[in-house]
């Protein structure tokens, strides 16, 4: 990832934002599993397959508030 971020012409939108949104969600107690998965993949080197497995293994919940 450092090489991608350093090379001109590449757009890596969301790389730094994913970490900050995940931190904010944790601090506010907001459940954002996809954001946390993206953050884990980008910044904690979690394998994509493991992140997807965790997401798919979650109990279904209503999206209605």
WOMO-V891790 format. One record per helix or strand of 2 or more residues. SS is the DSSP state (alpha for helix, beta for strand). FROM is the first residue (numbers start at 1). LEN is the number of residues. Records with the same first field share a line. If there is no record, write none. Layout:
SS = FROM-LEN + FROM-LEN
This chain:
alpha = 2-5 + 15-14 + 33-11 + 48-9
